[in-house]
């Protein structure tokens, strides 16, 4: 095992400053490393809509940036319960504490702003408008679009599912696959729904409702005491695998989808001026998250994207950041390959559990009405989100507990040159 206090701190380059990138920067800074971040966009916009953070992420963020938790909770939904309803008439089928479902739900852009503020408070250098166009996993280093080259002890790519680093790690360019589903999404001023007897209940207070139907579901989320309103319809769609957060949606198609929906929420959706169309793309689990020379490593959506129904994407990226930082700390500056390979082995089974939870939930919701037949009663437990079992986990403590065993396995693999694939 390497020294925990090297003469000069291990240097980490982080590519990407989204939620996962910021979490990684905070984890690395907390471990005592020298951190620098590169982000290709010049300025962040308030993109997206609803995003959940679970207690498994908050316990880590609490250690890395003690004020961040309170800021994020203040932003998030204060509703105690989530209601799961029948598609066509809104009949209540099940209720669940919101904390068991997705944790604290807030606007993605507001959460991102909180993460960025925490990064700035730590004094972590963040270079905006700095697009990485090439990786070298021997040095290791990154080359920016302006031609400058930056070296470090380890490079961490946290720049999403289209990351250039995926090709380096995999040895080929894997294309996205359609998941078979897409989301129409909208976020707007809740005042628009006030005064209408069909819709005002959704903005009278913060609330979360989900309507389940055949091969589709609709989520409604109200924030800031009713001042902001969000709806998301997940539906069958296999026509396009283009991944974009900004592709305009077809409101005529949306209105067609909600013809049979509970008139209360359907009315709110019909009052929407515009929406986005997000094609939910899929990536098969990949056999490694680490480059051939073990010094460029993937975190977050780069290597383990989640379906929206997992409600764990950002939380799992935060866990991955924690595990990687702990592995680098335990291995020491001279043993980066050991650290990165232990990291992927610890994380893969845990991430797959969270991913498959999302797949399972979508399938249970989309087939529930078929399973019971006309007039039957649904077992409420069959509709619940099973994420509460993920929340007790402490990624840092688990890494320290498993380090000796896992590092022995990886050390032998590195010695023989026979790295066991993750899948």
TORKOLMAR-905113 format. One record per residue (C-alpha): residue number from 1; residue in three letters; chain; y, z, x. Coordinates in Angstrom, 1 decimal, decimal comma. Example, Ala and Ser with C-alpha at 12.3 -4.5 7.8 and 13.67 -1.06 7.14 Angstrom:
BEGIN
(1; 'ALA'; 'A'; (-4,5; 7,8; 12,3)),
(2; 'SER'; 'A'; (-1,1; 7,1; 13,7)),
END
This chain:
BEGIN
(1; 'UNK'; 'A'; (0,0; 0,0; 0,0)),
(2; 'UNK'; 'A'; (3,5; -0,9; 1,3)),
(3; 'UNK'; 'A'; (6,3; 1,5; 1,8)),
(4; 'UNK'; 'A'; (8,3; 2,6; -1,3)),
(5; 'UNK'; 'A'; (11,5; 2,8; 0,7)),
(6; 'UNK'; 'A'; (11,8; -0,3; 3,0)),
(7; 'UNK'; 'A'; (14,6; -0,6; 5,5)),
(8; 'UNK'; 'A'; (16,3; -3,2; 3,4)),
(9; 'UNK'; 'A'; (15,7; -3,6; -0,3)),
(10; 'UNK'; 'A'; (13,5; -6,3; -1,6)),
(11; 'UNK'; 'A'; (15,6; -9,2; -2,9)),
(12; 'UNK'; 'A'; (14,9; -10,7; -6,3)),
(13; 'UNK'; 'A'; (16,3; -13,9; -7,7)),
(14; 'UNK'; 'A'; (16,1; -14,1; -11,5)),
(15; 'UNK'; 'A'; (16,5; -17,5; -13,2)),
(16; 'UNK'; 'A'; (17,7; -17,1; -16,7)),
(17; 'UNK'; 'A'; (20,0; -14,5; -18,3)),
(18; 'UNK'; 'A'; (18,7; -14,4; -21,9)),
(19; 'UNK'; 'A'; (17,3; -11,2; -23,3)),
(20; 'UNK'; 'A'; (14,2; -11,4; -21,1)),
(21; 'UNK'; 'A'; (16,2; -12,2; -18,0)),
(22; 'UNK'; 'A'; (18,6; -9,3; -18,6)),
(23; 'UNK'; 'A'; (15,7; -7,0; -19,1)),
(24; 'UNK'; 'A'; (14,1; -8,2; -15,9)),
(25; 'UNK'; 'A'; (17,4; -7,6; -14,0)),
(26; 'UNK'; 'A'; (17,7; -4,1; -15,4)),
(27; 'UNK'; 'A'; (14,1; -3,3; -14,5)),
(28; 'UNK'; 'A'; (14,5; -4,6; -10,9)),
(29; 'UNK'; 'A'; (17,8; -2,8; -10,4)),
(30; 'UNK'; 'A'; (16,3; 0,4; -11,6)),
(31; 'UNK'; 'A'; (13,5; 0,0; -9,0)),
(32; 'UNK'; 'A'; (16,1; -0,2; -6,3)),
(33; 'UNK'; 'A'; (15,9; -3,9; -5,5)),
(34; 'UNK'; 'A'; (18,7; -6,3; -4,7)),
(35; 'UNK'; 'A'; (19,1; -8,6; -7,7)),
(36; 'UNK'; 'A'; (20,9; -11,8; -8,3)),
(37; 'UNK'; 'A'; (20,8; -13,9; -11,5)),
(38; 'UNK'; 'A'; (21,4; -17,6; -12,1)),
(39; 'UNK'; 'A'; (22,0; -19,0; -15,6)),
(40; 'UNK'; 'A'; (22,6; -22,7; -16,3)),
(41; 'UNK'; 'A'; (24,9; -22,4; -19,3)),
(42; 'UNK'; 'A'; (28,6; -21,7; -18,6)),
(43; 'UNK'; 'A'; (29,2; -19,4; -21,6)),
(44; 'UNK'; 'A'; (26,9; -17,8; -24,1)),
(45; 'UNK'; 'A'; (27,4; -18,4; -27,8)),
(46; 'UNK'; 'A'; (26,2; -16,1; -30,7)),
(47; 'UNK'; 'A'; (23,0; -18,0; -31,2)),
(48; 'UNK'; 'A'; (20,1; -17,3; -33,4)),
(49; 'UNK'; 'A'; (19,8; -14,8; -36,2)),
(50; 'UNK'; 'A'; (17,3; -11,9; -36,7)),
(51; 'UNK'; 'A'; (15,5; -10,4; -33,8)),
(52; 'UNK'; 'A'; (13,4; -7,2; -33,6)),
(53; 'UNK'; 'A'; (13,0; -4,7; -30,7)),
(54; 'UNK'; 'A'; (10,1; -2,2; -30,9)),
(55; 'UNK'; 'A'; (9,9; 1,3; -29,5)),
(56; 'UNK'; 'A'; (7,7; 0,0; -26,7)),
(57; 'UNK'; 'A'; (10,8; -1,8; -25,4)),
(58; 'UNK'; 'A'; (13,4; 0,9; -26,2)),
(59; 'UNK'; 'A'; (11,7; 3,5; -24,2)),
(60; 'UNK'; 'A'; (12,0; 1,3; -21,1)),
(61; 'UNK'; 'A'; (15,6; 0,2; -21,8)),
(62; 'UNK'; 'A'; (16,4; 3,9; -22,2)),
(63; 'UNK'; 'A'; (15,5; 4,6; -18,6)),
(64; 'UNK'; 'A'; (17,2; 1,5; -17,2)),
(65; 'UNK'; 'A'; (20,4; 1,8; -19,2)),
(66; 'UNK'; 'A'; (20,8; 5,0; -21,2)),
(67; 'UNK'; 'A'; (23,7; 3,8; -23,3)),
(68; 'UNK'; 'A'; (22,1; 0,5; -24,3)),
(69; 'UNK'; 'A'; (19,7; 2,0; -26,8)),
(70; 'UNK'; 'A'; (22,5; 3,6; -28,9)),
(71; 'UNK'; 'A'; (24,4; 0,4; -28,9)),
(72; 'UNK'; 'A'; (21,5; -1,7; -30,0)),
(73; 'UNK'; 'A'; (20,4; 0,7; -32,8)),
(74; 'UNK'; 'A'; (24,0; 0,7; -34,1)),
(75; 'UNK'; 'A'; (23,8; -3,1; -34,4)),
(76; 'UNK'; 'A'; (20,3; -3,1; -36,0)),
(77; 'UNK'; 'A'; (19,2; -2,9; -39,6)),
(78; 'UNK'; 'A'; (19,3; 0,6; -41,1)),
(79; 'UNK'; 'A'; (16,9; -0,1; -43,9)),
(80; 'UNK'; 'A'; (14,0; 2,4; -44,1)),
(81; 'UNK'; 'A'; (11,5; 0,1; -45,7)),
(82; 'UNK'; 'A'; (10,5; -3,6; -45,8)),
(83; 'UNK'; 'A'; (9,3; -5,0; -49,1)),
(84; 'UNK'; 'A'; (6,6; -7,7; -49,2)),
(85; 'UNK'; 'A'; (6,8; -9,7; -52,5)),
(86; 'UNK'; 'A'; (5,0; -12,4; -54,4)),
(87; 'UNK'; 'A'; (6,5; -15,9; -53,9)),
(88; 'UNK'; 'A'; (7,2; -17,1; -57,4)),
(89; 'UNK'; 'A'; (8,4; -13,9; -59,1)),
(90; 'UNK'; 'A'; (9,2; -11,3; -56,5)),
(91; 'UNK'; 'A'; (6,6; -8,9; -57,6)),
(92; 'UNK'; 'A'; (6,4; -6,0; -55,1)),
(93; 'UNK'; 'A'; (3,0; -6,3; -53,4)),
(94; 'UNK'; 'A'; (3,4; -3,8; -50,5)),
(95; 'UNK'; 'A'; (6,0; -1,7; -48,7)),
(96; 'UNK'; 'A'; (6,1; -0,7; -45,0)),
(97; 'UNK'; 'A'; (8,5; 1,3; -42,8)),
(98; 'UNK'; 'A'; (10,7; -1,2; -41,0)),
(99; 'UNK'; 'A'; (10,0; 0,6; -37,7)),
(100; 'UNK'; 'A'; (6,3; -0,2; -38,1)),
(101; 'UNK'; 'A'; (7,1; -3,8; -38,8)),
(102; 'UNK'; 'A'; (9,5; -5,1; -36,2)),
(103; 'UNK'; 'A'; (11,3; -2,0; -35,0)),
(104; 'UNK'; 'A'; (15,1; -2,4; -34,9)),
(105; 'UNK'; 'A'; (16,2; -5,7; -36,3)),
(106; 'UNK'; 'A'; (19,6; -7,1; -35,3)),
(107; 'UNK'; 'A'; (21,4; -10,3; -34,7)),
(108; 'UNK'; 'A'; (20,0; -11,9; -31,6)),
(109; 'UNK'; 'A'; (23,4; -12,8; -30,3)),
(110; 'UNK'; 'A'; (24,7; -9,2; -30,7)),
(111; 'UNK'; 'A'; (21,6; -7,8; -28,9)),
(112; 'UNK'; 'A'; (22,1; -10,3; -26,1)),
(113; 'UNK'; 'A'; (25,7; -9,2; -25,8)),
(114; 'UNK'; 'A'; (24,5; -5,6; -25,4)),
(115; 'UNK'; 'A'; (22,0; -6,6; -22,7)),
(116; 'UNK'; 'A'; (24,7; -8,6; -20,8)),
(117; 'UNK'; 'A'; (27,0; -5,6; -21,0)),
(118; 'UNK'; 'A'; (24,4; -3,4; -19,5)),
(119; 'UNK'; 'A'; (23,8; -5,9; -16,7)),
(120; 'UNK'; 'A'; (27,5; -6,0; -15,9)),
(121; 'UNK'; 'A'; (27,7; -2,2; -15,9)),
(122; 'UNK'; 'A'; (25,1; -2,1; -13,2)),
(123; 'UNK'; 'A'; (27,1; -4,5; -11,1)),
(124; 'UNK'; 'A'; (24,3; -7,1; -11,0)),
(125; 'UNK'; 'A'; (25,6; -10,5; -9,9)),
(126; 'UNK'; 'A'; (25,3; -13,1; -12,7)),
(127; 'UNK'; 'A'; (26,2; -16,7; -11,8)),
(128; 'UNK'; 'A'; (26,9; -18,7; -14,9)),
(129; 'UNK'; 'A'; (26,8; -22,5; -14,9)),
(130; 'UNK'; 'A'; (24,3; -22,3; -12,1)),
(131; 'UNK'; 'A'; (21,4; -24,6; -13,0)),
(132; 'UNK'; 'A'; (18,2; -24,3; -10,9)),
(133; 'UNK'; 'A'; (16,8; -27,8; -10,2)),
(134; 'UNK'; 'A'; (14,1; -26,9; -7,7)),
(135; 'UNK'; 'A'; (11,9; -24,1; -6,6)),
(136; 'UNK'; 'A'; (10,3; -23,5; -3,2)),
(137; 'UNK'; 'A'; (7,5; -20,9; -3,4)),
(138; 'UNK'; 'A'; (6,9; -20,8; 0,4)),
(139; 'UNK'; 'A'; (10,2; -19,4; 1,4)),
(140; 'UNK'; 'A'; (10,7; -18,6; -1,6)),
(141; 'UNK'; 'A'; (14,0; -20,0; -2,7)),
(142; 'UNK'; 'A'; (15,8; -21,9; -5,5)),
(143; 'UNK'; 'A'; (18,1; -24,9; -5,2)),
(144; 'UNK'; 'A'; (21,0; -25,2; -7,6)),
(145; 'UNK'; 'A'; (22,4; -28,4; -9,1)),
(146; 'UNK'; 'A'; (25,4; -28,1; -6,8)),
(147; 'UNK'; 'A'; (23,1; -28,4; -3,8)),
(148; 'UNK'; 'A'; (23,2; -24,8; -2,7)),
(149; 'UNK'; 'A'; (20,0; -23,0; -1,8)),
(150; 'UNK'; 'A'; (19,3; -19,3; -2,2)),
(151; 'UNK'; 'A'; (16,5; -17,4; -0,8)),
(152; 'UNK'; 'A'; (14,8; -14,1; -1,7)),
(153; 'UNK'; 'A'; (11,6; -12,2; -1,4)),
(154; 'UNK'; 'A'; (10,5; -13,2; -4,9)),
(155; 'UNK'; 'A'; (11,8; -15,5; -7,5)),
(156; 'UNK'; 'A'; (11,3; -14,6; -11,2)),
(157; 'UNK'; 'A'; (11,7; -17,4; -13,8)),
(158; 'UNK'; 'A'; (12,7; -16,0; -17,2)),
(159; 'UNK'; 'A'; (14,4; -19,1; -18,6)),
(160; 'UNK'; 'A'; (12,2; -19,9; -21,6)),
(161; 'UNK'; 'A'; (9,4; -22,1; -22,7)),
(162; 'UNK'; 'A'; (10,9; -25,2; -21,0)),
(163; 'UNK'; 'A'; (11,3; -23,6; -17,6)),
(164; 'UNK'; 'A'; (11,0; -25,9; -14,6)),
(165; 'UNK'; 'A'; (9,0; -23,1; -12,9)),
(166; 'UNK'; 'A'; (6,1; -23,7; -15,3)),
(167; 'UNK'; 'A'; (5,3; -27,0; -13,7)),
(168; 'UNK'; 'A'; (5,3; -25,4; -10,2)),
(169; 'UNK'; 'A'; (3,0; -22,6; -11,4)),
(170; 'UNK'; 'A'; (0,6; -24,9; -13,4)),
(171; 'UNK'; 'A'; (0,7; -27,9; -11,1)),
(172; 'UNK'; 'A'; (1,4; -30,2; -14,1)),
(173; 'UNK'; 'A'; (4,0; -30,6; -16,9)),
(174; 'UNK'; 'A'; (2,4; -29,2; -20,0)),
(175; 'UNK'; 'A'; (4,0; -30,6; -23,2)),
(176; 'UNK'; 'A'; (4,6; -28,4; -26,3)),
(177; 'UNK'; 'A'; (2,2; -28,7; -29,2)),
(178; 'UNK'; 'A'; (3,1; -28,3; -32,9)),
(179; 'UNK'; 'A'; (2,0; -25,0; -34,3)),
(180; 'UNK'; 'A'; (1,8; -26,7; -37,7)),
(181; 'UNK'; 'A'; (4,9; -24,8; -38,9)),
(182; 'UNK'; 'A'; (8,7; -24,9; -38,8)),
(183; 'UNK'; 'A'; (11,4; -22,5; -39,8)),
(184; 'UNK'; 'A'; (14,6; -23,3; -41,8)),
(185; 'UNK'; 'A'; (17,1; -20,6; -40,9)),
(186; 'UNK'; 'A'; (20,6; -19,6; -42,0)),
(187; 'UNK'; 'A'; (23,0; -16,8; -41,3)),
(188; 'UNK'; 'A'; (26,3; -16,3; -43,1)),
(189; 'UNK'; 'A'; (28,9; -14,0; -44,6)),
(190; 'UNK'; 'A'; (27,3; -11,7; -47,2)),
(191; 'UNK'; 'A'; (30,5; -11,7; -49,3)),
(192; 'UNK'; 'A'; (29,4; -15,1; -50,6)),
(193; 'UNK'; 'A'; (26,6; -13,4; -52,6)),
(194; 'UNK'; 'A'; (28,7; -10,6; -54,0)),
(195; 'UNK'; 'A'; (29,5; -10,7; -57,8)),
(196; 'UNK'; 'A'; (26,5; -12,8; -58,7)),
(197; 'UNK'; 'A'; (24,0; -10,7; -60,6)),
(198; 'UNK'; 'A'; (21,0; -12,6; -59,1)),
(199; 'UNK'; 'A'; (22,1; -12,1; -55,5)),
(200; 'UNK'; 'A'; (24,3; -9,1; -55,1)),
(201; 'UNK'; 'A'; (21,4; -6,7; -54,7)),
(202; 'UNK'; 'A'; (20,7; -8,3; -51,3)),
(203; 'UNK'; 'A'; (24,2; -7,5; -50,0)),
(204; 'UNK'; 'A'; (24,7; -4,1; -51,7)),
(205; 'UNK'; 'A'; (23,1; -2,5; -48,7)),
(206; 'UNK'; 'A'; (21,0; -3,4; -45,6)),
(207; 'UNK'; 'A'; (17,6; -4,5; -46,6)),
(208; 'UNK'; 'A'; (14,6; -6,6; -45,6)),
(209; 'UNK'; 'A'; (12,4; -8,5; -48,1)),
(210; 'UNK'; 'A'; (9,6; -11,0; -47,5)),
(211; 'UNK'; 'A'; (8,1; -13,3; -50,1)),
(212; 'UNK'; 'A'; (4,6; -14,7; -49,3)),
(213; 'UNK'; 'A'; (3,2; -17,9; -50,8)),
(214; 'UNK'; 'A'; (0,7; -20,6; -50,1)),
(215; 'UNK'; 'A'; (1,2; -21,8; -46,5)),
(216; 'UNK'; 'A'; (4,8; -20,4; -46,3)),
(217; 'UNK'; 'A'; (6,8; -17,3; -46,4)),
(218; 'UNK'; 'A'; (10,5; -16,3; -46,7)),
(219; 'UNK'; 'A'; (12,2; -13,5; -44,9)),
(220; 'UNK'; 'A'; (15,6; -12,0; -46,0)),
(221; 'UNK'; 'A'; (17,5; -9,7; -43,7)),
(222; 'UNK'; 'A'; (20,9; -8,1; -44,4)),
(223; 'UNK'; 'A'; (23,0; -6,5; -41,6)),
(224; 'UNK'; 'A'; (26,2; -4,6; -41,2)),
(225; 'UNK'; 'A'; (26,2; -2,9; -44,6)),
(226; 'UNK'; 'A'; (25,9; -6,2; -46,4)),
(227; 'UNK'; 'A'; (28,5; -8,1; -44,5)),
(228; 'UNK'; 'A'; (25,9; -10,5; -42,9)),
(229; 'UNK'; 'A'; (23,0; -12,2; -44,6)),
(230; 'UNK'; 'A'; (20,1; -14,1; -43,1)),
(231; 'UNK'; 'A'; (17,2; -16,0; -44,6)),
(232; 'UNK'; 'A'; (14,3; -17,7; -42,9)),
(233; 'UNK'; 'A'; (11,6; -19,9; -44,5)),
(234; 'UNK'; 'A'; (8,5; -20,6; -42,5)),
(235; 'UNK'; 'A'; (6,6; -23,7; -43,9)),
(236; 'UNK'; 'A'; (4,1; -26,3; -43,0)),
(237; 'UNK'; 'A'; (5,5; -29,0; -40,7)),
(238; 'UNK'; 'A'; (3,6; -31,2; -38,3)),
(239; 'UNK'; 'A'; (6,0; -34,1; -38,0)),
(240; 'UNK'; 'A'; (8,0; -33,1; -34,9)),
(241; 'UNK'; 'A'; (7,4; -30,9; -31,9)),
(242; 'UNK'; 'A'; (11,0; -31,1; -30,7)),
(243; 'UNK'; 'A'; (12,1; -27,6; -29,6)),
(244; 'UNK'; 'A'; (15,7; -26,8; -30,4)),
(245; 'UNK'; 'A'; (17,7; -23,8; -31,6)),
(246; 'UNK'; 'A'; (20,5; -26,1; -32,9)),
(247; 'UNK'; 'A'; (18,8; -28,9; -34,8)),
(248; 'UNK'; 'A'; (20,4; -29,2; -38,2)),
(249; 'UNK'; 'A'; (18,2; -28,6; -41,2)),
(250; 'UNK'; 'A'; (17,9; -30,6; -44,4)),
(251; 'UNK'; 'A'; (19,2; -28,5; -47,3)),
(252; 'UNK'; 'A'; (17,7; -30,9; -49,8)),
(253; 'UNK'; 'A'; (14,3; -30,2; -48,3)),
(254; 'UNK'; 'A'; (15,1; -26,5; -48,4)),
(255; 'UNK'; 'A'; (16,0; -26,7; -52,1)),
(256; 'UNK'; 'A'; (12,7; -28,5; -52,8)),
(257; 'UNK'; 'A'; (10,7; -25,7; -51,0)),
(258; 'UNK'; 'A'; (12,4; -23,0; -53,1)),
(259; 'UNK'; 'A'; (11,9; -24,6; -56,5)),
(260; 'UNK'; 'A'; (9,0; -22,2; -57,1)),
(261; 'UNK'; 'A'; (10,5; -19,2; -55,3)),
(262; 'UNK'; 'A'; (11,7; -16,0; -56,9)),
(263; 'UNK'; 'A'; (15,0; -17,0; -58,6)),
(264; 'UNK'; 'A'; (16,9; -14,2; -57,0)),
(265; 'UNK'; 'A'; (16,4; -15,2; -53,4)),
(266; 'UNK'; 'A'; (16,2; -18,9; -54,3)),
(267; 'UNK'; 'A'; (19,7; -18,7; -55,7)),
(268; 'UNK'; 'A'; (21,0; -17,1; -52,5)),
(269; 'UNK'; 'A'; (19,3; -19,9; -50,5)),
(270; 'UNK'; 'A'; (20,8; -22,7; -52,7)),
(271; 'UNK'; 'A'; (24,3; -21,2; -52,1)),
(272; 'UNK'; 'A'; (23,8; -21,8; -48,4)),
(273; 'UNK'; 'A'; (26,0; -24,6; -47,0)),
(274; 'UNK'; 'A'; (23,9; -25,4; -43,9)),
(275; 'UNK'; 'A'; (20,9; -24,3; -42,0)),
(276; 'UNK'; 'A'; (19,0; -24,9; -38,8)),
(277; 'UNK'; 'A'; (15,5; -26,5; -38,5)),
(278; 'UNK'; 'A'; (13,4; -24,8; -35,8)),
(279; 'UNK'; 'A'; (10,1; -26,4; -35,0)),
(280; 'UNK'; 'A'; (7,7; -23,7; -34,0)),
(281; 'UNK'; 'A'; (6,0; -25,1; -31,0)),
(282; 'UNK'; 'A'; (2,9; -23,7; -29,4)),
(283; 'UNK'; 'A'; (1,7; -23,3; -25,8)),
(284; 'UNK'; 'A'; (-1,9; -22,6; -25,0)),
(285; 'UNK'; 'A'; (-2,4; -19,5; -22,8)),
(286; 'UNK'; 'A'; (-2,1; -20,5; -19,2)),
(287; 'UNK'; 'A'; (-4,6; -19,6; -16,4)),
(288; 'UNK'; 'A'; (-1,9; -18,1; -14,1)),
(289; 'UNK'; 'A'; (1,7; -16,9; -14,2)),
(290; 'UNK'; 'A'; (2,2; -17,1; -10,5)),
(291; 'UNK'; 'A'; (2,9; -20,0; -8,1)),
(292; 'UNK'; 'A'; (0,2; -21,1; -5,5)),
(293; 'UNK'; 'A'; (2,0; -19,0; -2,7)),
(294; 'UNK'; 'A'; (2,3; -16,1; -5,1)),
(295; 'UNK'; 'A'; (6,1; -15,7; -4,7)),
(296; 'UNK'; 'A'; (7,5; -17,5; -7,8)),
(297; 'UNK'; 'A'; (6,4; -15,7; -11,0)),
(298; 'UNK'; 'A'; (7,0; -16,2; -14,7)),
(299; 'UNK'; 'A'; (8,1; -13,6; -17,3)),
(300; 'UNK'; 'A'; (8,7; -13,8; -21,0)),
(301; 'UNK'; 'A'; (8,6; -17,1; -23,0)),
(302; 'UNK'; 'A'; (8,0; -19,0; -19,7)),
(303; 'UNK'; 'A'; (4,4; -17,7; -19,8)),
(304; 'UNK'; 'A'; (3,8; -15,8; -23,0)),
(305; 'UNK'; 'A'; (5,8; -17,2; -26,0)),
(306; 'UNK'; 'A'; (5,2; -15,5; -29,3)),
(307; 'UNK'; 'A'; (5,3; -16,7; -32,9)),
(308; 'UNK'; 'A'; (8,1; -15,2; -35,0)),
(309; 'UNK'; 'A'; (5,6; -13,3; -37,0)),
(310; 'UNK'; 'A'; (4,6; -11,3; -33,9)),
(311; 'UNK'; 'A'; (8,0; -9,6; -34,0)),
(312; 'UNK'; 'A'; (7,3; -8,7; -30,4)),
(313; 'UNK'; 'A'; (8,7; -11,6; -28,2)),
(314; 'UNK'; 'A'; (11,6; -9,7; -26,7)),
(315; 'UNK'; 'A'; (9,7; -6,5; -26,5)),
(316; 'UNK'; 'A'; (6,8; -8,0; -24,6)),
(317; 'UNK'; 'A'; (9,2; -9,7; -22,2)),
(318; 'UNK'; 'A'; (10,7; -6,3; -21,6)),
(319; 'UNK'; 'A'; (7,3; -4,8; -20,9)),
(320; 'UNK'; 'A'; (6,5; -7,7; -18,5)),
(321; 'UNK'; 'A'; (9,7; -7,0; -16,6)),
(322; 'UNK'; 'A'; (8,7; -3,3; -16,3)),
(323; 'UNK'; 'A'; (5,2; -4,1; -15,0)),
(324; 'UNK'; 'A'; (6,4; -6,6; -12,5)),
(325; 'UNK'; 'A'; (9,1; -4,3; -11,1)),
(326; 'UNK'; 'A'; (6,6; -1,4; -10,8)),
(327; 'UNK'; 'A'; (4,1; -3,7; -9,0)),
(328; 'UNK'; 'A'; (6,7; -4,8; -6,5)),
(329; 'UNK'; 'A'; (7,7; -1,2; -5,9)),
(330; 'UNK'; 'A'; (4,1; -0,1; -5,4)),
(331; 'UNK'; 'A'; (3,0; -3,0; -3,3)),
(332; 'UNK'; 'A'; (6,1; -2,9; -1,0)),
(333; 'UNK'; 'A'; (8,3; -5,6; 0,4)),
(334; 'UNK'; 'A'; (5,6; -7,1; 2,6)),
(335; 'UNK'; 'A'; (3,0; -7,4; -0,1)),
(336; 'UNK'; 'A'; (4,7; -9,6; -2,8)),
(337; 'UNK'; 'A'; (1,5; -11,7; -3,4)),
(338; 'UNK'; 'A'; (-0,4; -8,5; -4,2)),
(339; 'UNK'; 'A'; (2,3; -7,4; -6,6)),
(340; 'UNK'; 'A'; (2,6; -10,6; -8,6)),
(341; 'UNK'; 'A'; (-1,1; -11,1; -8,9)),
(342; 'UNK'; 'A'; (-1,6; -7,5; -10,2)),
(343; 'UNK'; 'A'; (1,2; -8,0; -12,6)),
(344; 'UNK'; 'A'; (-0,3; -11,0; -14,3)),
(345; 'UNK'; 'A'; (-3,7; -9,3; -14,6)),
(346; 'UNK'; 'A'; (-2,3; -6,2; -16,2)),
(347; 'UNK'; 'A'; (-0,1; -8,1; -18,6)),
(348; 'UNK'; 'A'; (-2,3; -10,9; -19,9)),
(349; 'UNK'; 'A'; (-4,7; -8,9; -22,2)),
(350; 'UNK'; 'A'; (-1,8; -6,9; -23,6)),
(351; 'UNK'; 'A'; (0,3; -10,0; -24,3)),
(352; 'UNK'; 'A'; (-2,6; -11,8; -26,0)),
(353; 'UNK'; 'A'; (-3,0; -8,9; -28,3)),
(354; 'UNK'; 'A'; (0,7; -9,2; -29,4)),
(355; 'UNK'; 'A'; (0,4; -12,9; -29,7)),
(356; 'UNK'; 'A'; (-2,7; -12,9; -31,8)),
(357; 'UNK'; 'A'; (-1,2; -10,2; -34,0)),
(358; 'UNK'; 'A'; (1,5; -12,8; -35,0)),
(359; 'UNK'; 'A'; (-1,1; -15,5; -35,7)),
(360; 'UNK'; 'A'; (-3,2; -13,1; -37,8)),
(361; 'UNK'; 'A'; (-0,2; -11,9; -39,8)),
(362; 'UNK'; 'A'; (1,0; -15,4; -40,6)),
(363; 'UNK'; 'A'; (-2,5; -16,4; -41,8)),
(364; 'UNK'; 'A'; (-2,9; -13,3; -43,9)),
(365; 'UNK'; 'A'; (0,4; -13,8; -45,6)),
(366; 'UNK'; 'A'; (-0,2; -17,6; -46,2)),
(367; 'UNK'; 'A'; (-3,6; -17,2; -47,7)),
(368; 'UNK'; 'A'; (-3,2; -13,9; -49,6)),
(369; 'UNK'; 'A'; (-2,6; -15,4; -53,0)),
(370; 'UNK'; 'A'; (-5,5; -17,8; -52,6)),
(371; 'UNK'; 'A'; (-7,9; -15,0; -51,8)),
(372; 'UNK'; 'A'; (-7,3; -13,0; -55,0)),
(373; 'UNK'; 'A'; (-7,2; -15,8; -57,6)),
(374; 'UNK'; 'A'; (-5,1; -15,8; -60,7)),
(375; 'UNK'; 'A'; (-4,2; -12,4; -62,0)),
(376; 'UNK'; 'A'; (-5,9; -10,5; -59,2)),
(377; 'UNK'; 'A'; (-4,5; -7,5; -57,3)),
(378; 'UNK'; 'A'; (-3,8; -7,7; -53,5)),
(379; 'UNK'; 'A'; (-4,8; -4,8; -51,3)),
(380; 'UNK'; 'A'; (-1,4; -3,7; -49,9)),
(381; 'UNK'; 'A'; (-2,9; -2,9; -46,6)),
(382; 'UNK'; 'A'; (-4,0; -6,5; -46,1)),
(383; 'UNK'; 'A'; (-0,4; -7,5; -46,0)),
(384; 'UNK'; 'A'; (1,0; -5,0; -43,5)),
(385; 'UNK'; 'A'; (2,2; -5,8; -40,0)),
(386; 'UNK'; 'A'; (0,0; -4,2; -37,4)),
(387; 'UNK'; 'A'; (2,5; -3,6; -34,7)),
(388; 'UNK'; 'A'; (2,7; 0,2; -34,8)),
(389; 'UNK'; 'A'; (-0,3; 0,4; -32,5)),
(390; 'UNK'; 'A'; (1,8; -1,3; -29,8)),
(391; 'UNK'; 'A'; (4,6; 1,1; -29,8)),
(392; 'UNK'; 'A'; (3,1; 4,1; -28,0)),
(393; 'UNK'; 'A'; (2,5; 2,1; -24,9)),
(394; 'UNK'; 'A'; (4,5; 2,9; -21,7)),
(395; 'UNK'; 'A'; (4,4; -0,2; -19,5)),
(396; 'UNK'; 'A'; (5,6; 1,6; -16,4)),
(397; 'UNK'; 'A'; (3,2; 4,6; -16,7)),
(398; 'UNK'; 'A'; (0,3; 2,3; -17,4)),
(399; 'UNK'; 'A'; (1,0; 0,2; -14,3)),
(400; 'UNK'; 'A'; (1,1; 3,3; -12,1)),
(401; 'UNK'; 'A'; (-2,1; 4,6; -13,6)),
(402; 'UNK'; 'A'; (-4,0; 1,3; -13,1)),
(403; 'UNK'; 'A'; (-2,5; 0,3; -9,7)),
(404; 'UNK'; 'A'; (-5,2; 1,6; -7,4)),
(405; 'UNK'; 'A'; (-8,0; -0,1; -9,4)),
(406; 'UNK'; 'A'; (-6,2; -3,4; -10,0)),
(407; 'UNK'; 'A'; (-4,7; -3,7; -6,5)),
(408; 'UNK'; 'A'; (-8,2; -3,3; -5,0)),
(409; 'UNK'; 'A'; (-9,5; -6,2; -7,1)),
(410; 'UNK'; 'A'; (-6,6; -8,4; -6,3)),
(411; 'UNK'; 'A'; (-6,7; -7,6; -2,6)),
(412; 'UNK'; 'A'; (-10,2; -8,9; -2,4)),
(413; 'UNK'; 'A'; (-9,3; -12,0; -4,3)),
(414; 'UNK'; 'A'; (-6,4; -12,7; -1,9)),
(415; 'UNK'; 'A'; (-8,7; -12,1; 1,0)),
(416; 'UNK'; 'A'; (-11,2; -14,6; -0,1)),
(417; 'UNK'; 'A'; (-8,7; -17,0; -1,6)),
(418; 'UNK'; 'A'; (-10,6; -16,9; -4,9)),
(419; 'UNK'; 'A'; (-8,1; -16,0; -7,6)),
(420; 'UNK'; 'A'; (-9,8; -15,4; -11,0)),
(421; 'UNK'; 'A'; (-7,9; -17,4; -13,7)),
(422; 'UNK'; 'A'; (-6,4; -15,4; -16,5)),
(423; 'UNK'; 'A'; (-8,2; -17,5; -19,1)),
END
